[in-house]
């Protein structure tokens, strides 16, 4: 499913660093910094970083209107 071109970011349950780059319009380095920062709901599986769509939505609601520093 991760490489399926017919699956949109909104349909994925686990998002990758590349998805975070696309969602927030940020570069790879910034996406990695964000996903490694404390307070961001990322999880690591075999050296890869993921965030669930649900956790990302909750994080966005929590920090909406506030500044999140990396």
Secondary structure as UniProt FT lines:
FT   TURN            2..3
FT   TURN            5..6
FT   HELIX           9..11
FT   STRAND          14..15
FT   HELIX           17..24
FT   HELIX           28..36
FT   TURN            38..39
FT   STRAND          43..45
FT   TURN            46..47
FT   STRAND          48..52
FT   HELIX           53..63
FT   TURN            64..65
//
